[in-house]
Each structure stands twice: as structure tokens, then as C-alpha cells.
Amino acid sequence: MKNIFCIGELLIDFVAEKQGKDLSKANEFSKKAGGAPANVACAISKLGGKGIFVGCVGDDPFGIFLLDVLKDSDVDISLVQKSEVFTTLAFVSNDEDGERDFVFSRGADRELKYDSSIKKKFKDNMVHFGAATALLGGNLEDAYNRYFFDALTQNAFISFDPNYRVDLWKGKEAIFIKKSMAFIQKSNLCKFSLDEALLISKMDTLEKACEYLHNIGVPIIVITLGGEGTYISTATFKTTVKSIKVDPVDTTGAGDAFIGCLLKQISGLDNWENLHEDPETLKDMVALANKAGAITTTKFGAINALPTQNQLVS
């Protein structure tokens, strides 16, 4: 089983409770661990995979809390850095359908510094790039880009999730698209929401978006469609894999659970180079990943809601 390195932010989600989606009306919050790459690392490790988190937290009580949560999920945190800058915070509100409103207060996640010693650890392993904040400049973006180059040179399986957040990129969508393209062109697998696929491709249908994204280089595309399941697209086949029915209370982390479960399964393959030509294996993997994402929506928070292997197969 291959190691899976997840690079980017680890932060506190303060989840508003006892009210709707409007954060301006929130009075009560619960502290939860979050951050897309950390969620993915936890999803992988809770399912028995080898998730390794690469990121930065503040040297403060919130940073200690976050690292404890990752350790409890069996994530390898040996490559985590600490900063004097305060731990990054996100304030999250959910409506009755589990949809979210976000406000970020950025801190230590952007302080991640490139570590050249990690390059050799990538060799013939897997690297996931799925940080919502990684393309916003500073040390984190520099490290993110350099680790991406390292992954390319070390024959790593590369996964990319753009994790577009409207509040972070309002008025700067063209910059976001341009920066995302560099990753999409060279990744083995890209995971998008439908809105992300249409935004980045500038197309008006799912099918046209996939055609465009394949043409620029990515061999395997998975587009999550919420309760409808996931659309898989390769050069040779396209299909929608249905998801299980649940009553969602919080969609935070559902996409991370999905991609974490999918990557964990890929990490166990003897040969991933021909996965894009194996529709039955891909469909089976996505079906299980759909289940992981659906289960995650039935609890509040992200990491604490991620399923274990026993929950997934029951």
C-alpha cells in the first residue's frame, strides 16, 4: 500500500448551531477540526490507509488540539510545521439541507515552508493537492508548487481538487482558473464539483467540461453531484455512479471523505498507470467513495464524521 501525502491547510472550523445558513445570525459555535487536505488525510487513515499530512499550524492551544485530532485518526504528522502565527480559523454555518456559508480568518496555514527532504519520500507514492487556500500566495503557495514539481519528478500518482471557495476568490476567478490549470494539466486524477468543472472549463455542460479538461491533460475526472452521485469521465468511458440515500445535516468534509476513500483504494493497486482504462474497477471504487461521502454528511463537523472501514462495509 502506497503512502499518500496530503498538502495544505489544517484549521479550526467553528460550526454555527441552532440557526440557519446566515452567519450574521449565529450565536453558538462548536469547535471542530477541519481543512480539506487534513480531512483527506484523516479519511485515508481512518479507512486503514497511510495518510501523511504536510502543513503548518500555530504553536498555540488550537494547533495542539488539531494535531491531537490527526493523531487520533492515525495520520502521520511527522512533517507538520509549527508557526508563531495563530492557527487558521474558519466560521461555518449550515442550512436545513446541510449547505454551508464560510468565513475564513487565515493564519498559520499560509506559513508552510518548502522542505527539500520530502522530495525523496514522494517516490512511487501518492500526493494529493487539495488545499482551498494554497493558491492565495505566500509561503504555502510556493511550497505547494515546489512539492508539485517534486511529485512529477518522483513518479508519484498526483491527485488534484481545486476546492474553489467563492469568498476567497470573488472578483479573482480568472487568477484561480489560471493557477488551477497548471495542476490539472499534469495530474493523474482530478476531482471537481459540478460548479468547479464548469467554472474552470468555461463550458455550459458537464460533458463539454470533461472534454475540455481531458484535452488539456487529465486522464481521470470525477465530478461529485451531491445526492445524485458522481460522474466519472475518461477518454474511453463516461458514467454516473449513484450514491446512497441519507438525511444530510452538514456537508462539510463530504467531498474530502469521497476523495480520501478513492485515493485509499487506489493506493492498494499494484499498477495504477492503466486505471483510466479499467471502467469496472473505477466504478466500484467510486461507489464506495460515494458511500463514504454520504455517511460524512450525517454528522456535524468533518473529521469526526468520517467513516471507519467497519462503518463503510456494514
SULLINUR-V295158 format. One record per residue. N is the residue number from 1. RES is the residue in one letter. D_LAST is the distance of its C-alpha to the last C-alpha in Angstrom with 2 decimals. Layout:
BEGIN
N_RES_D_LAST ; N_RES_D_LAST
END
This chain:
BEGIN
1_M_22.83 ; 2_K_25.06 ; 3_N_25.72 ; 4_I_25.06 ; 5_F_27.78 ; 6_C_27.27 ; 7_I_30.67 ; 8_G_31.78 ; 9_E_31.42 ; 10_L_29.78 ; 11_L_30.79 ; 12_I_30.45 ; 13_D_29.02 ; 14_F_30.83 ; 15_V_28.79 ; 16_A_30.97 ; 17_E_29.82 ; 18_K_31.20 ; 19_Q_32.80 ; 20_G_32.32 ; 21_K_32.47 ; 22_D_36.07 ; 23_L_36.27 ; 24_S_39.91 ; 25_K_38.91 ; 26_A_36.38 ; 27_N_37.43 ; 28_E_34.37 ; 29_F_32.07 ; 30_S_29.14 ; 31_K_29.10 ; 32_K_26.06 ; 33_A_25.82 ; 34_G_25.84 ; 35_G_27.46 ; 36_A_25.82 ; 37_P_26.25 ; 38_A_25.12 ; 39_N_21.97 ; 40_V_21.30 ; 41_A_22.10 ; 42_C_19.67 ; 43_A_16.83 ; 44_I_17.72 ; 45_S_18.11 ; 46_K_15.01 ; 47_L_13.09 ; 48_G_15.45 ; 49_G_18.26 ; 50_K_21.89 ; 51_G_22.68 ; 52_I_26.35 ; 53_F_27.86 ; 54_V_31.51 ; 55_G_33.08 ; 56_C_35.44 ; 57_V_35.24 ; 58_G_38.10 ; 59_D_39.45 ; 60_D_38.83 ; 61_P_36.50 ; 62_F_34.12 ; 63_G_33.96 ; 64_I_33.26 ; 65_F_30.44 ; 66_L_28.84 ; 67_L_29.14 ; 68_D_27.64 ; 69_V_24.53 ; 70_L_24.25 ; 71_K_24.85 ; 72_D_22.14 ; 73_S_19.71 ; 74_D_21.29 ; 75_V_23.27 ; 76_D_26.61 ; 77_I_29.31 ; 78_S_32.31 ; 79_L_33.62 ; 80_V_33.55 ; 81_Q_37.06 ; 82_K_38.51 ; 83_S_41.22 ; 84_E_43.79 ; 85_V_42.74 ; 86_F_40.48 ; 87_T_36.71 ; 88_T_35.72 ; 89_L_34.58 ; 90_A_32.95 ; 91_F_33.15 ; 92_V_30.47 ; 93_S_30.54 ; 94_N_28.09 ; 95_D_29.00 ; 96_E_27.21 ; 97_D_25.20 ; 98_G_24.07 ; 99_E_26.78 ; 100_R_28.67 ; 101_D_32.21 ; 102_F_32.99 ; 103_V_36.00 ; 104_F_36.28 ; 105_S_38.56 ; 106_R_38.72 ; 107_G_39.51 ; 108_A_38.61 ; 109_D_36.13 ; 110_R_39.17 ; 111_E_40.87 ; 112_L_38.77 ; 113_K_41.30 ; 114_Y_41.00 ; 115_D_40.66 ; 116_S_42.09 ; 117_S_40.59 ; 118_I_37.08 ; 119_K_38.19 ; 120_K_38.01 ; 121_K_34.46 ; 122_F_33.35 ; 123_K_34.62 ; 124_D_32.19 ; 125_N_29.28 ; 126_M_27.67 ; 127_V_29.00 ; 128_H_27.52 ; 129_F_30.09 ; 130_G_28.62 ; 131_A_30.79 ; 132_A_32.05 ; 133_T_35.17 ; 134_A_35.97 ; 135_L_38.52 ; 136_L_40.57 ; 137_G_43.05 ; 138_G_43.99 ; 139_N_42.77 ; 140_L_39.12 ; 141_E_40.05 ; 142_D_42.40 ; 143_A_39.78 ; 144_Y_37.18 ; 145_N_39.65 ; 146_R_40.77 ; 147_Y_37.29 ; 148_F_36.66 ; 149_F_39.80 ; 150_D_38.78 ; 151_A_35.42 ; 152_L_37.42 ; 153_T_39.82 ; 154_Q_37.23 ; 155_N_35.34 ; 156_A_32.19 ; 157_F_29.47 ; 158_I_30.10 ; 159_S_27.77 ; 160_F_29.38 ; 161_D_28.21 ; 162_P_31.36 ; 163_N_29.76 ; 164_Y_32.74 ; 165_R_33.66 ; 166_V_36.47 ; 167_D_37.91 ; 168_L_38.33 ; 169_W_39.95 ; 170_K_41.86 ; 171_G_45.10 ; 172_K_44.10 ; 173_E_41.74 ; 174_A_43.97 ; 175_I_43.73 ; 176_F_39.94 ; 177_I_39.86 ; 178_K_42.40 ; 179_K_40.58 ; 180_S_37.21 ; 181_M_38.90 ; 182_A_39.71 ; 183_F_36.03 ; 184_I_34.96 ; 185_Q_37.69 ; 186_K_36.52 ; 187_S_32.72 ; 188_N_30.47 ; 189_L_27.81 ; 190_C_28.34 ; 191_K_25.91 ; 192_F_27.61 ; 193_S_27.19 ; 194_L_29.31 ; 195_D_32.02 ; 196_E_32.21 ; 197_A_32.57 ; 198_L_35.34 ; 199_L_37.05 ; 200_I_37.23 ; 201_S_38.21 ; 202_K_40.53 ; 203_M_39.42 ; 204_D_38.71 ; 205_T_35.87 ; 206_L_32.58 ; 207_E_33.96 ; 208_K_37.19 ; 209_A_35.48 ; 210_C_33.45 ; 211_E_36.63 ; 212_Y_38.47 ; 213_L_35.86 ; 214_H_35.64 ; 215_N_39.44 ; 216_I_39.63 ; 217_G_37.43 ; 218_V_33.63 ; 219_P_31.98 ; 220_I_28.39 ; 221_I_27.84 ; 222_V_24.68 ; 223_I_25.43 ; 224_T_22.86 ; 225_L_23.62 ; 226_G_21.62 ; 227_G_19.85 ; 228_E_21.33 ; 229_G_19.37 ; 230_T_21.11 ; 231_Y_24.30 ; 232_I_24.75 ; 233_S_28.35 ; 234_T_30.13 ; 235_A_33.64 ; 236_T_32.56 ; 237_F_29.79 ; 238_K_28.39 ; 239_T_25.48 ; 240_T_23.19 ; 241_V_19.42 ; 242_K_17.95 ; 243_S_15.37 ; 244_I_12.98 ; 245_K_14.94 ; 246_V_14.89 ; 247_D_17.80 ; 248_P_18.93 ; 249_V_20.99 ; 250_D_21.70 ; 251_T_21.45 ; 252_T_22.67 ; 253_G_20.79 ; 254_A_18.66 ; 255_G_20.71 ; 256_D_20.59 ; 257_A_16.80 ; 258_F_17.05 ; 259_I_19.82 ; 260_G_18.48 ; 261_C_15.30 ; 262_L_17.69 ; 263_L_20.21 ; 264_K_17.94 ; 265_Q_17.12 ; 266_I_20.85 ; 267_S_21.83 ; 268_G_20.57 ; 269_L_22.79 ; 270_D_26.06 ; 271_N_27.89 ; 272_W_27.01 ; 273_E_30.53 ; 274_N_29.81 ; 275_L_26.41 ; 276_H_28.25 ; 277_E_29.37 ; 278_D_25.99 ; 279_P_24.55 ; 280_E_21.74 ; 281_T_20.33 ; 282_L_20.83 ; 283_K_19.17 ; 284_D_15.97 ; 285_M_16.05 ; 286_V_16.87 ; 287_A_14.15 ; 288_L_11.52 ; 289_A_14.03 ; 290_N_14.38 ; 291_K_10.82 ; 292_A_11.58 ; 293_G_14.87 ; 294_A_13.85 ; 295_I_11.60 ; 296_T_14.68 ; 297_T_16.99 ; 298_T_15.68 ; 299_K_17.44 ; 300_F_20.98 ; 301_G_21.96 ; 302_A_20.50 ; 303_I_19.64 ; 304_N_18.30 ; 305_A_15.93 ; 306_L_14.46 ; 307_P_10.78 ; 308_T_10.16 ; 309_Q_8.60 ; 310_N_6.09 ; 311_Q_5.38 ; 312_L_5.71 ; 313_V_3.81 ; 314_S_0.00
END
